[in-house]
Amino acid sequence: MIRMAAIAALTIFLPALAEARQHRAAAPNLTPAARPAPPPAPPPWDDEDDGEDVSTPHLPGMIARGRSNRDAVADDDDDDFEEQYDGKVRIFKLNRERFRERWAKMKDRLRHRMSRDGEDEQDFDSTAQARGRGGATLPVKGPVTFRLHAQAGDVEVTQSDRQQVSLTLNDAPPEDVALYAYGDRIEASFRGRRQLRRGKLHVELPRGSRVDLTSMSGDVSVQKLAGEVRIRTMSGDVKLAQVGKADVQTISGDTHIEEAGGPVRLHTVSGHGVVSTTGAAPQLEFQSASGNLDWSGVCGRDCHLSAETVSGDLHLAVDPRSSFELSYTAHSGELRDELNLTVKHTPKRKHGQSGGWLEATYGKGEGVIEADAFSGNLVVKKK
């Protein structure tokens, strides 16, 4: 129930953050003439591959994909709250019955997806296949896209110098395992079904390969994979290390992304997010209903960090070589500056406004950091 309320809170809290941002943009004297143009936004995220809907339900319709459509999303969910007015204050109460219906539909869609993906094998169109007992190895000609669906069980993916895809199933009774190739896409089956249901699966992929993984329950680990990593989970922890582009959506569980070398998108309902990036121009998008973010790295020219949370704190450990402009929007919360920022604007909250904001600069102000929290603090310190 707590998790459900946290998700629902986004429908009112994120529009409140947007309102504060609109007030800031409307003030003509808040943007200095010498302020550099912001770096380009991170590349768009493609949640569909090959024209087929392969994504699990997103964080239930209430985490907006971008600021441009946030108000539209909030309008669609207005009925989730009942509004009361006592003559002085408007009070919004969660319509629990309607929200139970929406939550049940979201879980049904995911179960349907997992059930569909677990149907009996249809290998007539595969270009190659390999079978084994407790494991299988399929030779390939180069990088592949490895797609896996797991109902339960842990998954560990690593990179290999060999031109092959290898699976090994541990911590479970030996069972038939198969690999199927559809061009450069590889899929796995277990006991005749396209779904992992138990044990711990170890996967080795050629250099430059991509991962598309959906999990209902269980931990996921991907190590030293230069290609794109796309993870969708209901529960369980996610750990990525030294990967390229990372796209993670999770309902519950902690996410650790270490030494990310490409753009990172992390959306979570509950759980702690820890992200470290390499290079001077990281691209990070973080959104959460309840949970903290710990980020560390360099933010220089063309860097763009965007972090939004309803409840929870944002901790930024900044390399001294960084150079960025910071904007912080909050309804209630404070900025703890351990970096000696140059504060440019700290407007006081005016009557009728839902929040306040602050703008500051570090170094030459070449990158951009945007931090929005409805109720939560921002801590900026040296790495």
Summary of the structure (lengths in Angstrom):
residues: 383
radius of gyration: 22.5
end to end distance: 37.0
largest distance: 71.8
contacts: 1280
relative contact order: 0.13
helix: 16%
strand: 45%
